[in-house]
Amino acid sequence: MVSRERILKIHDAASARGDNSYIDPETGLLVMTAHYLEERKFCCGTGCRHCPYEPEVQTQAGRPGDAPSWQQRR
């Protein structure tokens, strides 16, 4: 299992490069960066791993209650 810290380092490196996404090393799935999600200017409510929006905004957009949040506060 890949640690949360490693995932966050991969995410931060992708964000620093201005990448819109990265490949999750454990699942091989495409994961959107907070940088990209913020540029979209809205929360889609699907439970994105790095959603930059406040929990209240995510809930209003329909984020599933069981979706884990990896949100990093700035």
C-alpha positions as semicolon CSV with decimal commas, in nm:
position;residue;x (nm);y (nm);z (nm)
1;M;0,000;0,000;0,000
2;V;0,130;0,344;-0,096
3;S;0,144;0,584;0,197
4;R;-0,059;0,902;0,213
5;E;0,265;1,099;0,249
6;R;0,403;0,952;-0,075
7;I;0,081;1,029;-0,260
8;L;0,089;1,388;-0,133
9;K;0,451;1,425;-0,246
10;I;0,358;1,298;-0,593
11;H;0,061;1,536;-0,599
12;D;0,271;1,832;-0,484
13;A;0,537;1,761;-0,748
14;A;0,272;1,741;-1,021
15;S;0,114;2,066;-0,898
16;A;0,452;2,241;-0,888
17;R;0,502;2,147;-1,253
18;G;0,156;2,280;-1,336
19;D;0,030;1,933;-1,431
20;N;-0,345;1,880;-1,435
21;S;-0,318;1,523;-1,312
22;Y;-0,092;1,237;-1,209
23;I;-0,116;0,859;-1,217
24;D;-0,186;0,696;-0,882
25;P;0,107;0,456;-0,832
26;E;-0,107;0,194;-0,662
27;T;-0,417;0,184;-0,882
28;G;-0,289;0,327;-1,210
29;L;-0,587;0,564;-1,216
30;L;-0,567;0,926;-1,327
31;V;-0,603;1,170;-1,036
32;M;-0,674;1,541;-1,086
33;T;-0,449;1,785;-0,902
34;A;-0,587;2,055;-0,674
35;H;-0,425;2,303;-0,915
36;Y;-0,643;2,179;-1,200
37;L;-0,959;2,149;-0,991
38;E;-0,920;2,505;-0,865
39;E;-0,872;2,638;-1,219
40;R;-1,209;2,487;-1,317
41;K;-1,373;2,735;-1,076
42;F;-1,638;2,493;-0,945
43;C;-1,675;2,178;-0,739
44;C;-1,832;1,892;-0,933
45;G;-1,928;1,704;-0,615
46;T;-1,791;1,365;-0,721
47;G;-1,545;1,331;-0,434
48;C;-1,215;1,422;-0,599
49;R;-0,916;1,323;-0,387
50;H;-0,757;1,670;-0,390
51;C;-1,068;1,888;-0,409
52;P;-0,959;2,240;-0,306
53;Y;-1,306;2,359;-0,211
54;E;-1,438;2,399;0,143
55;P;-1,635;2,103;0,283
56;E;-1,960;2,303;0,277
57;V;-1,918;2,375;-0,095
58;Q;-1,839;2,009;-0,163
59;T;-2,149;1,896;0,027
60;Q;-2,371;2,142;-0,160
61;A;-2,228;2,012;-0,489
62;G;-2,327;1,656;-0,390
63;R;-1,997;1,507;-0,268
64;P;-2,068;1,159;-0,129
65;G;-2,046;1,151;0,250
66;D;-1,817;0,849;0,242
67;A;-1,563;1,001;0,000
68;P;-1,230;1,043;0,182
69;S;-1,086;1,392;0,186
70;W;-0,717;1,449;0,125
71;Q;-0,760;1,825;0,132
72;Q;-0,454;2,019;0,236
73;R;-0,528;2,354;0,395
74;R;-0,314;2,642;0,275
